[in-house]
Structures are given as C-alpha cells and as structure tokens.
Amino acid sequence: MVRHMFLPFYSKERGPPRIRMQVAGVKGKRFYKIVAANQRDPRDGKHMEVLGSYAPCTPSGVEELRLRFSRIKFWLAAGAAFNSKMGGLLGNAGLVPLPPPMFGWRTKARYTLLESVMQKQEKLRENQLREYFKTAEPVVYRQVSEDRDDIEQEGEKKEERIRKILR
C-alpha cells in the first residue's frame, strides 16, 4: 500500500521502491552501495538515493557497514521492500527485527540433540514419580480432554442403566 505522500516514488513502469545493494569496486575487492531504487531498474543501473555502503572483505578483515539511518527510516516508511540479505544487515543495525534463523540440515543435529535431552528429562521425571508413588507400572499422563471423555461415557452408561430400570 503506497501512501499519498509517497506516490512520487512509485512508478507504474518501474514498480515500487526497494532497498538493495549495487555491486561496485574491482574484482577481489568488491563492495556494495546500499541504494533506494525502483524494483524493475537494472541491478547496477540508476537509483534514487544512496543510503550507505557495505564492504564484506576489507584489508583489515572486518566487515564494514555504513548507513544513513534517517534516510533508511524514510524509505522504510515509504513502503520500500528489501531482500533477505538486506534484512539481515538492517537487522544487525537495529533498524528492523532480525529474521528468525533458518531450519535446515545443518541445524537438524541441534534439534535432535535437544529432543534426546528432553526425552532423558522425561524419563528422569517418570522415574522420580514412580519412586515417589512406589509403583512398577509406567506412569501415564492423562490430558483433561481424555478425562472429560471418560466422564461423559460414564454419564451415558448411568443414563442407560436408569432407562433399563424404568422400562
């Protein structure tokens, strides 16, 4: 949704504004200009405004991110979209919330580890309950919905018995 105030930045031919990166520099020493451009403009073509720069590989070995916060806030208010890489950079700068981490094969081992830890904790809890109640039978957890079903079934059985007696 484009507000009336920002209509000059929306073009029917070129699409809505986007915050994206333009490639600059020489081979091996690339850096990116963070710009506001229309959606259908070429990657390294014209842009409306330069909002900052990002150098992933500097001579010191430290990533360098420079942003014009006030102008980025303006373009975000204007409804400018951005891709996932820009979302991560803007999230690290504190302008937008960081996206949630992706779940994939690399993180699957972590989730299986957490699942095994939870199973161990559940077994430990079950052993503690068994020791407390001094039972050899496995501990069964019943949910409220199961209890309600049992109560309803018992109520129906009582009603059937009463009907048989009254006949």
OpenMM code with the backbone's topology and positions (N, CA, C; nanometers):
from openmm import Vec3, app, unit

residues = "MET VAL ARG HIS MET PHE LEU PRO PHE TYR SER LYS GLU ARG GLY PRO PRO ARG ILE ARG MET GLN VAL ALA GLY VAL LYS GLY LYS ARG PHE TYR LYS ILE VAL ALA ALA ASN GLN ARG ASP PRO ARG ASP GLY LYS HIS MET GLU VAL LEU GLY SER TYR ALA PRO CYS THR PRO SER GLY VAL GLU GLU LEU ARG LEU ARG PHE SER ARG ILE LYS PHE TRP LEU ALA ALA GLY ALA ALA PHE ASN SER LYS MET GLY GLY LEU LEU GLY ASN ALA GLY LEU VAL PRO LEU PRO PRO PRO MET PHE GLY TRP ARG THR LYS ALA ARG TYR THR LEU LEU GLU SER VAL MET GLN LYS GLN GLU LYS LEU ARG GLU ASN GLN LEU ARG GLU TYR PHE LYS THR ALA GLU PRO VAL VAL TYR ARG GLN VAL SER GLU ASP ARG ASP ASP ILE GLU GLN GLU GLY GLU LYS LYS GLU GLU ARG ILE ARG LYS ILE LEU ARG".split()
positions = [
    Vec3(0.0853, -0.1167, 0.0000),
    Vec3(0.0000, 0.0000, 0.0000),
    Vec3(0.0896, 0.1226, 0.0000),
    Vec3(0.0753, 0.2076, -0.0988),
    Vec3(0.1566, 0.3276, -0.1092),
    Vec3(0.0728, 0.4456, -0.0632),
    Vec3(0.1232, 0.5198, 0.0317),
    Vec3(0.0509, 0.6360, 0.0831),
    Vec3(0.0574, 0.7499, -0.0183),
    Vec3(-0.0350, 0.8432, -0.0055),
    Vec3(-0.0423, 0.9549, -0.0990),
    Vec3(0.0861, 1.0372, -0.0969),
    Vec3(0.1463, 1.0503, 0.0210),
    Vec3(0.2673, 1.1314, 0.0341),
    Vec3(0.3837, 1.0742, -0.0470),
    Vec3(0.3854, 0.9411, -0.0646),
    Vec3(0.4995, 0.8774, -0.1292),
    Vec3(0.4715, 0.8375, -0.2740),
    Vec3(0.3610, 0.8827, -0.3296),
    Vec3(0.3289, 0.8471, -0.4668),
    Vec3(0.4355, 0.8875, -0.5679),
    Vec3(0.5097, 0.9984, -0.5502),
    Vec3(0.6130, 1.0302, -0.6489),
    Vec3(0.7212, 0.9230, -0.6602),
    Vec3(0.7381, 0.8404, -0.5568),
    Vec3(0.8428, 0.7389, -0.5613),
    Vec3(0.7949, 0.6088, -0.6235),
    Vec3(0.6637, 0.5947, -0.6470),
    Vec3(0.6098, 0.4730, -0.7059),
    Vec3(0.5891, 0.4965, -0.8542),
    Vec3(0.6396, 0.4057, -0.9359),
    Vec3(0.6264, 0.4194, -1.0797),
    Vec3(0.5540, 0.2967, -1.1347),
    Vec3(0.4534, 0.3181, -1.2202),
    Vec3(0.3822, 0.2042, -1.2780),
    Vec3(0.4738, 0.1232, -1.3687),
    Vec3(0.5662, 0.1902, -1.4367),
    Vec3(0.6567, 0.1196, -1.5268),
    Vec3(0.7696, 0.0513, -1.4502),
    Vec3(0.8196, 0.1169, -1.3467),
    Vec3(0.9382, 0.0677, -1.2762),
    Vec3(0.9075, -0.0031, -1.1449),
    Vec3(0.7842, 0.0027, -1.0980),
    Vec3(0.7460, -0.0685, -0.9775),
    Vec3(0.7728, 0.0105, -0.8508),
    Vec3(0.7440, -0.0518, -0.7358),
    Vec3(0.7618, 0.0162, -0.6073),
    Vec3(0.9092, 0.0280, -0.5706),
    Vec3(0.9426, 0.1176, -0.4781),
    Vec3(1.0835, 0.1326, -0.4388),
    Vec3(1.1322, 0.0128, -0.3576),
    Vec3(1.2623, -0.0153, -0.3692),
    Vec3(1.3261, -0.1238, -0.2946),
    Vec3(1.4581, -0.0736, -0.2390),
    Vec3(1.4957, -0.1270, -0.1243),
    Vec3(1.6288, -0.1014, -0.0697),
    Vec3(1.7125, -0.2224, -0.1077),
    Vec3(1.8191, -0.1992, -0.1838),
    Vec3(1.9002, -0.3113, -0.2312),
    Vec3(2.0451, -0.2703, -0.2470),
    Vec3(2.1280, -0.3657, -0.2866),
    Vec3(2.2714, -0.3406, -0.2991),
    Vec3(2.3119, -0.3345, -0.4460),
    Vec3(2.4009, -0.2409, -0.4767),
    Vec3(2.4619, -0.2325, -0.6088),
    Vec3(2.6077, -0.2728, -0.5960),
    Vec3(2.6549, -0.3559, -0.6881),
    Vec3(2.7931, -0.4028, -0.6845),
    Vec3(2.8850, -0.2915, -0.7337),
    Vec3(2.9951, -0.2711, -0.6617),
    Vec3(3.0952, -0.1713, -0.7013),
    Vec3(3.2328, -0.2264, -0.6659),
    Vec3(3.3363, -0.1555, -0.7059),
    Vec3(3.4722, -0.1986, -0.6761),
    Vec3(3.5287, -0.2843, -0.7880),
    Vec3(3.6483, -0.3387, -0.7642),
    Vec3(3.7156, -0.4219, -0.8634),
    Vec3(3.7105, -0.5677, -0.8203),
    Vec3(3.7463, -0.6554, -0.9108),
    Vec3(3.7425, -0.7986, -0.8836),
    Vec3(3.8323, -0.8318, -0.7645),
    Vec3(3.7791, -0.9024, -0.6683),
    Vec3(3.8546, -0.9370, -0.5478),
    Vec3(3.8416, -0.8349, -0.4363),
    Vec3(3.7977, -0.7130, -0.4683),
    Vec3(3.7795, -0.6081, -0.3669),
    Vec3(3.6420, -0.5439, -0.3834),
    Vec3(3.5415, -0.6285, -0.3907),
    Vec3(3.4057, -0.5802, -0.4106),
    Vec3(3.3532, -0.5110, -0.2857),
    Vec3(3.2708, -0.4118, -0.3081),
    Vec3(3.1903, -0.3555, -0.2010),
    Vec3(3.0554, -0.3221, -0.2625),
    Vec3(2.9599, -0.2965, -0.1789),
    Vec3(2.8238, -0.2755, -0.2249),
    Vec3(2.7733, -0.1405, -0.1780),
    Vec3(2.7060, -0.0692, -0.2694),
    Vec3(2.6361, 0.0526, -0.2316),
    Vec3(2.4931, 0.0140, -0.1975),
    Vec3(2.4457, 0.0583, -0.0841),
    Vec3(2.3072, 0.0335, -0.0452),
    Vec3(2.2259, 0.1511, -0.0970),
    Vec3(2.1306, 0.1213, -0.1857),
    Vec3(2.0576, 0.2271, -0.2549),
    Vec3(1.9072, 0.2033, -0.2474),
    Vec3(1.8330, 0.3103, -0.2705),
    Vec3(1.6886, 0.3016, -0.2914),
    Vec3(1.6670, 0.3127, -0.4412),
    Vec3(1.6073, 0.2102, -0.4994),
    Vec3(1.5850, 0.2075, -0.6437),
    Vec3(1.4492, 0.1457, -0.6712),
    Vec3(1.3981, 0.1699, -0.7903),
    Vec3(1.2731, 0.1065, -0.8288),
    Vec3(1.2967, -0.0416, -0.8539),
    Vec3(1.1912, -0.1192, -0.8395),
    Vec3(1.2030, -0.2642, -0.8432),
    Vec3(1.2547, -0.3161, -0.9767),
    Vec3(1.2120, -0.2567, -1.0857),
    Vec3(1.2475, -0.3092, -1.2173),
    Vec3(1.3694, -0.2413, -1.2796),
    Vec3(1.4360, -0.1553, -1.2060),
    Vec3(1.5588, -0.0947, -1.2572),
    Vec3(1.6700, -0.1989, -1.2586),
    Vec3(1.7681, -0.1859, -1.3489),
    Vec3(1.8787, -0.2823, -1.3508),
    Vec3(1.9567, -0.2816, -1.2195),
    Vec3(2.0231, -0.3946, -1.1891),
    Vec3(2.0935, -0.4100, -1.0614),
    Vec3(2.1938, -0.2977, -1.0377),
    Vec3(2.2765, -0.2699, -1.1363),
    Vec3(2.3780, -0.1661, -1.1211),
    Vec3(2.3399, -0.0390, -1.1958),
    Vec3(2.2123, -0.0232, -1.2268),
    Vec3(2.1659, 0.0926, -1.3021),
    Vec3(2.1365, 0.2118, -1.2131),
    Vec3(2.0431, 0.2940, -1.2606),
    Vec3(2.0124, 0.4173, -1.1882),
    Vec3(1.9439, 0.3856, -1.0558),
    Vec3(1.9552, 0.4805, -0.9649),
    Vec3(1.8922, 0.4669, -0.8343),
    Vec3(1.8416, 0.6041, -0.7918),
    Vec3(1.7560, 0.6048, -0.6912),
    Vec3(1.7006, 0.7317, -0.6437),
    Vec3(1.7895, 0.7968, -0.5395),
    Vec3(1.8527, 0.7132, -0.4542),
    Vec3(1.9318, 0.7694, -0.3451),
    Vec3(2.0279, 0.6639, -0.2917),
    Vec3(2.1492, 0.7066, -0.2553),
    Vec3(2.2456, 0.6177, -0.1900),
    Vec3(2.2216, 0.6258, -0.0394),
    Vec3(2.2018, 0.5088, 0.0227),
    Vec3(2.1685, 0.5032, 0.1650),
    Vec3(2.2841, 0.4557, 0.2518),
    Vec3(2.3896, 0.4054, 0.1909),
    Vec3(2.5032, 0.3582, 0.2696),
    Vec3(2.5917, 0.2678, 0.1860),
    Vec3(2.6833, 0.1978, 0.2538),
    Vec3(2.7724, 0.1049, 0.1845),
    Vec3(2.8001, -0.0147, 0.2743),
    Vec3(2.8402, -0.1253, 0.2090),
    Vec3(2.8713, -0.2489, 0.2806),
    Vec3(2.9933, -0.3106, 0.2147),
    Vec3(3.0991, -0.3294, 0.2935),
    Vec3(3.2223, -0.3908, 0.2440),
    Vec3(3.2441, -0.5214, 0.3200),
    Vec3(3.2141, -0.6369, 0.2581),
    Vec3(3.2282, -0.7636, 0.3298),
    Vec3(3.3727, -0.8052, 0.3530),
    Vec3(3.4638, -0.7640, 0.2647),
    Vec3(3.6043, -0.8025, 0.2832),
    Vec3(3.6924, -0.6782, 0.2701),
    Vec3(3.7349, -0.6255, 0.3831),
    Vec3(3.8227, -0.5090, 0.3869),
    Vec3(3.9648, -0.5558, 0.4136),
    Vec3(4.0651, -0.4707, 0.3913),
    Vec3(4.2035, -0.5110, 0.4196),
    Vec3(4.2266, -0.5496, 0.5661),
    Vec3(4.1503, -0.4895, 0.6575),
    Vec3(4.1667, -0.5228, 0.7995),
    Vec3(4.0979, -0.6541, 0.8353),
    Vec3(4.0162, -0.7072, 0.7436),
    Vec3(3.9477, -0.8336, 0.7683),
    Vec3(3.8172, -0.8192, 0.8439),
    Vec3(3.7702, -0.6956, 0.8634),
    Vec3(3.6466, -0.6702, 0.9369),
    Vec3(3.5409, -0.6222, 0.8383),
    Vec3(3.4205, -0.6768, 0.8486),
    Vec3(3.3117, -0.6283, 0.7640),
    Vec3(3.2782, -0.4845, 0.8017),
    Vec3(3.2506, -0.4039, 0.7004),
    Vec3(3.2239, -0.2625, 0.7246),
    Vec3(3.0854, -0.2284, 0.6718),
    Vec3(3.0009, -0.1734, 0.7574),
    Vec3(2.8650, -0.1362, 0.7204),
    Vec3(2.8427, 0.0095, 0.7584),
    Vec3(2.8120, 0.0920, 0.6589),
    Vec3(2.7840, 0.2339, 0.6827),
    Vec3(2.6428, 0.2625, 0.6338),
    Vec3(2.5631, 0.3242, 0.7199),
    Vec3(2.4236, 0.3502, 0.6856),
    Vec3(2.3835, 0.4922, 0.7221),
    Vec3(2.2925, 0.5486, 0.6424),
    Vec3(2.2288, 0.6756, 0.6760),
    Vec3(2.0936, 0.6413, 0.7373),
    Vec3(2.0905, 0.6339, 0.8700),
    Vec3(1.9734, 0.5842, 0.9412),
    Vec3(1.8471, 0.6632, 0.9091),
    Vec3(1.8571, 0.7956, 0.9070),
    Vec3(1.7369, 0.8770, 0.8863),
    Vec3(1.6760, 0.8503, 0.7483),
    Vec3(1.7601, 0.8362, 0.6471),
    Vec3(1.7084, 0.8137, 0.5123),
    Vec3(1.6535, 0.6721, 0.4959),
    Vec3(1.7161, 0.5746, 0.5612),
    Vec3(1.6639, 0.4376, 0.5543),
    Vec3(1.5285, 0.4313, 0.6231),
    Vec3(1.5149, 0.5008, 0.7361),
    Vec3(1.3856, 0.5050, 0.8047),
    Vec3(1.2799, 0.5695, 0.7149),
    Vec3(1.3199, 0.6733, 0.6412),
    Vec3(1.2273, 0.7385, 0.5492),
    Vec3(1.1784, 0.6396, 0.4439),
    Vec3(1.2707, 0.5644, 0.3830),
    Vec3(1.2327, 0.4718, 0.2769),
    Vec3(1.1527, 0.3537, 0.3312),
    Vec3(1.1826, 0.3110, 0.4528),
    Vec3(1.1019, 0.2049, 0.5132),
    Vec3(0.9595, 0.2551, 0.5385),
    Vec3(0.9471, 0.3823, 0.5802),
    Vec3(0.8148, 0.4412, 0.5999),
    Vec3(0.7421, 0.4580, 0.4670),
    Vec3(0.8178, 0.4763, 0.3596),
    Vec3(0.7583, 0.4907, 0.2271),
    Vec3(0.7107, 0.3572, 0.1717),
    Vec3(0.7396, 0.2479, 0.2424),
    Vec3(0.6945, 0.1162, 0.1985),
    Vec3(0.7943, 0.0448, 0.1109),
    Vec3(0.9211, 0.0831, 0.1172),
    Vec3(1.0232, 0.0169, 0.0367),
    Vec3(1.0471, -0.1240, 0.0895),
    Vec3(1.0557, -0.2196, -0.0013),
    Vec3(1.0810, -0.3587, 0.0352),
    Vec3(1.2315, -0.3849, 0.0313),
    Vec3(1.2729, -0.4990, 0.0861),
    Vec3(1.4134, -0.5387, 0.0803),
    Vec3(1.4214, -0.6898, 0.0824),
    Vec3(1.5352, -0.7445, 0.0343),
    Vec3(1.5509, -0.8896, 0.0299),
    Vec3(1.6066, -0.9417, 0.1622),
    Vec3(1.6305, -1.0728, 0.1704),
    Vec3(1.6726, -1.1332, 0.2970),
    Vec3(1.8118, -1.0860, 0.3400),
    Vec3(1.9039, -1.0676, 0.2457),
    Vec3(2.0389, -1.0209, 0.2808),
    Vec3(2.0321, -0.8804, 0.3405),
    Vec3(1.9541, -0.7928, 0.2777),
    Vec3(1.9385, -0.6579, 0.3318),
    Vec3(1.8655, -0.6622, 0.4652),
    Vec3(1.7715, -0.7549, 0.4804),
    Vec3(1.7012, -0.7698, 0.6074),
    Vec3(1.7968, -0.8056, 0.7194),
    Vec3(1.8940, -0.8929, 0.6900),
    Vec3(1.9943, -0.9280, 0.7901),
    Vec3(2.0822, -0.8099, 0.8265),
    Vec3(2.1249, -0.7327, 0.7259),
    Vec3(2.2100, -0.6160, 0.7526),
    Vec3(2.1341, -0.5096, 0.8316),
    Vec3(2.0105, -0.4819, 0.7906),
    Vec3(1.9308, -0.3819, 0.8623),
    Vec3(1.8952, -0.4312, 1.0025),
    Vec3(1.8788, -0.5617, 1.0171),
    Vec3(1.8527, -0.6185, 1.1495),
    Vec3(1.9728, -0.6061, 1.2407),
    Vec3(2.0928, -0.6303, 1.1877),
    Vec3(2.2150, -0.6142, 1.2672),
    Vec3(2.2352, -0.4691, 1.3083),
    Vec3(2.1881, -0.3765, 1.2242),
    Vec3(2.1996, -0.2343, 1.2569),
    Vec3(2.0912, -0.1898, 1.3546),
    Vec3(1.9890, -0.2728, 1.3747),
    Vec3(1.8829, -0.2396, 1.4692),
    Vec3(1.7678, -0.1614, 1.4091),
    Vec3(1.7601, -0.1552, 1.2766),
    Vec3(1.6513, -0.0808, 1.2124),
    Vec3(1.5242, -0.1637, 1.1982),
    Vec3(1.5385, -0.2920, 1.1765),
    Vec3(1.4242, -0.3829, 1.1653),
    Vec3(1.4530, -0.5036, 1.2535),
    Vec3(1.3510, -0.5800, 1.2913),
    Vec3(1.3783, -0.7005, 1.3702),
    Vec3(1.4550, -0.8034, 1.2877),
    Vec3(1.5465, -0.8745, 1.3522),
    Vec3(1.6229, -0.9777, 1.2829),
    Vec3(1.5305, -1.0900, 1.2380),
    Vec3(1.5525, -1.1447, 1.1182),
    Vec3(1.4695, -1.2574, 1.0753),
    Vec3(1.5018, -1.3812, 1.1583),
    Vec3(1.4052, -1.4724, 1.1746),
    Vec3(1.4337, -1.5929, 1.2531),
    Vec3(1.5348, -1.6807, 1.1811),
    Vec3(1.6123, -1.7611, 1.2549),
    Vec3(1.7112, -1.8465, 1.1890),
    Vec3(1.6427, -1.9530, 1.1046),
    Vec3(1.7068, -1.9884, 0.9960),
    Vec3(1.6525, -2.0893, 0.9062),
    Vec3(1.6689, -2.2271, 0.9681),
    Vec3(1.5703, -2.3141, 0.9478),
    Vec3(1.5820, -2.4525, 0.9914),
    Vec3(1.6252, -2.5332, 0.8708),
    Vec3(1.7366, -2.6009, 0.8803),
    Vec3(1.7864, -2.6801, 0.7688),
    Vec3(1.8644, -2.7991, 0.8189),
    Vec3(1.9345, -2.8639, 0.7275),
    Vec3(2.0099, -2.9844, 0.7628),
    Vec3(2.1209, -2.9547, 0.8613),
    Vec3(2.1777, -2.8368, 0.8545),
    Vec3(2.2872, -2.8046, 0.9466),
    Vec3(2.2376, -2.7930, 1.0901),
    Vec3(2.1163, -2.7453, 1.1068),
    Vec3(2.0633, -2.7280, 1.2417),
    Vec3(1.9851, -2.8497, 1.2892),
    Vec3(1.9674, -2.9495, 1.2024),
    Vec3(1.8896, -3.0669, 1.2409),
    Vec3(1.9561, -3.1408, 1.3563),
    Vec3(2.0887, -3.1478, 1.3564),
    Vec3(2.1599, -3.2170, 1.4644),
    Vec3(2.1317, -3.1502, 1.5984),
    Vec3(2.1238, -3.0202, 1.5982),
    Vec3(2.0955, -2.9482, 1.7225),
    Vec3(1.9561, -2.9824, 1.7747),
    Vec3(1.8588, -2.9890, 1.6833),
    Vec3(1.7232, -3.0215, 1.7254),
    Vec3(1.7124, -3.1661, 1.7727),
    Vec3(1.7836, -3.2588, 1.7081),
    Vec3(1.7806, -3.3977, 1.7552),
    Vec3(1.8467, -3.4076, 1.8916),
    Vec3(1.9527, -3.3305, 1.9144),
    Vec3(2.0172, -3.3288, 2.0457),
    Vec3(1.9200, -3.2767, 2.1517),
    Vec3(1.8505, -3.1678, 2.1210),
    Vec3(1.7525, -3.1134, 2.2151),
    Vec3(1.6403, -3.2138, 2.2422),
    Vec3(1.5985, -3.2839, 2.1374),
    Vec3(1.4926, -3.3832, 2.1543),
    Vec3(1.5383, -3.4971, 2.2454),
    Vec3(1.6634, -3.5421, 2.2267),
    Vec3(1.7143, -3.6501, 2.3125),
    Vec3(1.7268, -3.6024, 2.4577),
    Vec3(1.7680, -3.4782, 2.4777),
    Vec3(1.7770, -3.4235, 2.6137),
    Vec3(1.6385, -3.4178, 2.6773),
    Vec3(1.5372, -3.3767, 2.5995),
    Vec3(1.4012, -3.3715, 2.6525),
    Vec3(1.3504, -3.5108, 2.6886),
    Vec3(1.3832, -3.6110, 2.6063),
    Vec3(1.3418, -3.7479, 2.6375),
    Vec3(1.4079, -3.7970, 2.7659),
    Vec3(1.5363, -3.7654, 2.7838),
    Vec3(1.6058, -3.8046, 2.9069),
    Vec3(1.5421, -3.7379, 3.0281),
    Vec3(1.5083, -3.6101, 3.0153),
    Vec3(1.4435, -3.5399, 3.1261),
    Vec3(1.3067, -3.6001, 3.1570),
    Vec3(1.2335, -3.6397, 3.0533),
    Vec3(1.1027, -3.7006, 3.0736),
    Vec3(1.1161, -3.8351, 3.1454),
    Vec3(1.2159, -3.9162, 3.1058),
    Vec3(1.2391, -4.0444, 3.1733),
    Vec3(1.2795, -4.0222, 3.3185),
    Vec3(1.3640, -3.9232, 3.3431),
    Vec3(1.4047, -3.8922, 3.4797),
    Vec3(1.2833, -3.8510, 3.5631),
    Vec3(1.1984, -3.7682, 3.5075),
    Vec3(1.0770, -3.7253, 3.5777),
    Vec3(0.9858, -3.8449, 3.6058),
    Vec3(0.9735, -3.9337, 3.5070),
    Vec3(0.8912, -4.0531, 3.5245),
    Vec3(0.9469, -4.1413, 3.6360),
    Vec3(1.0787, -4.1581, 3.6409),
    Vec3(1.1418, -4.2372, 3.7474),
    Vec3(1.1193, -4.1728, 3.8840),
    Vec3(1.1275, -4.0408, 3.8890),
    Vec3(1.1031, -3.9717, 4.0156),
    Vec3(0.9593, -3.9925, 4.0621),
    Vec3(0.8633, -3.9839, 3.9702),
    Vec3(0.7233, -4.0068, 4.0059),
    Vec3(0.7008, -4.1515, 4.0490),
    Vec3(0.7623, -4.2451, 3.9766),
    Vec3(0.7492, -4.3862, 4.0107),
    Vec3(0.8063, -4.4128, 4.1500),
    Vec3(0.9204, -4.3517, 4.1793),
    Vec3(0.9830, -4.3686, 4.3111),
    Vec3(0.8951, -4.3074, 4.4198),
    Vec3(0.8350, -4.1948, 4.3901),
    Vec3(0.7505, -4.1271, 4.4886),
    Vec3(0.6258, -4.2100, 4.5201),
    Vec3(0.5633, -4.2634, 4.4147),
    Vec3(0.4407, -4.3404, 4.4351),
    Vec3(0.4674, -4.4893, 4.4566),
    Vec3(0.5944, -4.5316, 4.4442),
    Vec3(0.6352, -4.6713, 4.4640),
    Vec3(0.5547, -4.7671, 4.3760),
    Vec3(0.5489, -4.7368, 4.2466),
    Vec3(0.4791, -4.8254, 4.1536),
    Vec3(0.5766, -4.8780, 4.0512),
    Vec3(0.5504, -5.0001, 4.0029),
    Vec3(0.6339, -5.0590, 3.8989),
    Vec3(0.5743, -5.0343, 3.7610),
    Vec3(0.4483, -4.9920, 3.7576),
    Vec3(0.3813, -4.9665, 3.6307),
    Vec3(0.4316, -4.8349, 3.5707),
    Vec3(0.4301, -4.8249, 3.4389),
    Vec3(0.4719, -4.6983, 3.3776),
    Vec3(0.3736, -4.5865, 3.4110),
    Vec3(0.4261, -4.4683, 3.4267),
    Vec3(0.3431, -4.3526, 3.4589),
    Vec3(0.2751, -4.3058, 3.3310),
    Vec3(0.1433, -4.2880, 3.3379),
    Vec3(0.0660, -4.2451, 3.2217),
    Vec3(0.0157, -4.1036, 3.2476),
    Vec3(0.0454, -4.0158, 3.1548),
    Vec3(-0.0025, -3.8787, 3.1649),
    Vec3(-0.1365, -3.8713, 3.0941),
    Vec3(-0.2384, -3.8222, 3.1625),
    Vec3(-0.3705, -3.8080, 3.1033),
    Vec3(-0.4001, -3.6604, 3.0858),
    Vec3(-0.4570, -3.6293, 2.9728),
    Vec3(-0.4928, -3.4910, 2.9466),
    Vec3(-0.6359, -3.4663, 2.9910),
    Vec3(-0.6694, -3.3421, 3.0070),
    Vec3(-0.8022, -3.3039, 3.0545),
    Vec3(-0.9092, -3.3525, 2.9585),
    Vec3(-0.8827, -3.3449, 2.8280),
    Vec3(-0.9833, -3.3855, 2.7301),
    Vec3(-1.0158, -3.5341, 2.7448),
    Vec3(-0.9154, -3.6182, 2.7749),
    Vec3(-0.9398, -3.7606, 2.7953),
    Vec3(-1.0277, -3.7809, 2.9174),
    Vec3(-1.0012, -3.7074, 3.0252),
    Vec3(-1.0818, -3.7187, 3.1462),
    Vec3(-1.2269, -3.6802, 3.1179),
    Vec3(-1.2472, -3.5768, 3.0407),
    Vec3(-1.3828, -3.5332, 3.0082),
    Vec3(-1.4556, -3.6402, 2.9285),
    Vec3(-1.3843, -3.7024, 2.8339),
    Vec3(-1.4458, -3.8088, 2.7551),
    Vec3(-1.4877, -3.9243, 2.8451),
    Vec3(-1.4006, -3.9619, 2.9403),
    Vec3(-1.4325, -4.0706, 3.0332),
    Vec3(-1.5547, -4.0356, 3.1170),
    Vec3(-1.5611, -3.9141, 3.1667),
    Vec3(-1.6743, -3.8707, 3.2493),
    Vec3(-1.8033, -3.8738, 3.1680),
    Vec3(-1.7954, -3.8273, 3.0422),
    Vec3(-1.9135, -3.8288, 2.9563),
    Vec3(-1.9600, -3.9715, 2.9300),
    Vec3(-1.8642, -4.0632, 2.9064),
    Vec3(-1.9000, -4.2030, 2.8818),
    Vec3(-1.9643, -4.2646, 3.0059),
    Vec3(-1.9093, -4.2352, 3.1231),
    Vec3(-1.9675, -4.2870, 3.2470),
    Vec3(-2.1087, -4.2320, 3.2668),
    Vec3(-2.1293, -4.1060, 3.2363),
    Vec3(-2.2617, -4.0449, 3.2475),
    Vec3(-2.3616, -4.1105, 3.1535),
    Vec3(-2.3179, -4.1415, 3.0307),
    Vec3(-2.4052, -4.2079, 2.9344),
    Vec3(-2.4419, -4.3478, 2.9827),
    Vec3(-2.3452, -4.4196, 3.0408),
    Vec3(-2.3721, -4.5543, 3.0928),
    Vec3(-2.4746, -4.5489, 3.2054),
    Vec3(-2.4624, -4.4501, 3.2928),
    Vec3(-2.5588, -4.4354, 3.4025),
    Vec3(-2.6986, -4.4086, 3.3479),
    Vec3(-2.7081, -4.3241, 3.2459),
    Vec3(-2.8375, -4.2941, 3.1856),
    Vec3(-2.8993, -4.4192, 3.1247),
    Vec3(-2.8179, -4.5029, 3.0600),
    Vec3(-2.8682, -4.6271, 3.0015),
    Vec3(-2.9208, -4.7205, 3.1103),
    Vec3(-2.8500, -4.7318, 3.2220),
    Vec3(-2.8939, -4.8171, 3.3328),
    Vec3(-3.0285, -4.7691, 3.3885),
    Vec3(-3.0413, -4.6368, 3.4023),
    Vec3(-3.1667, -4.5808, 3.4540),
    Vec3(-3.2813, -4.6110, 3.3580),
    Vec3(-3.2574, -4.6012, 3.2263),
    Vec3(-3.3605, -4.6300, 3.1265),
    Vec3(-3.4043, -4.7763, 3.1347),
    Vec3(-3.3051, -4.8663, 3.1535),
    Vec3(-3.3387, -5.0084, 3.1631),
    Vec3(-3.4253, -5.0357, 3.2861),
    Vec3(-3.3943, -4.9693, 3.3957),
    Vec3(-3.4706, -4.9902, 3.5188),
    Vec3(-3.6128, -4.9386, 3.5027),
    Vec3(-3.6286, -4.8253, 3.4372),
    Vec3(-3.7605, -4.7650, 3.4214),
    Vec3(-3.8482, -4.8420, 3.3236),
    Vec3(-3.7936, -4.9241, 3.2383),
    Vec3(-3.8738, -4.9986, 3.1408),
    Vec3(-3.9454, -5.1055, 3.2059),
] * unit.nanometer
topology = app.Topology()
chain = topology.addChain("A")
for resn in residues:
    res = topology.addResidue(resn, chain)
    for name in ("N", "CA", "C"):
        topology.addAtom(name, app.Element.getBySymbol(name[0]), res)
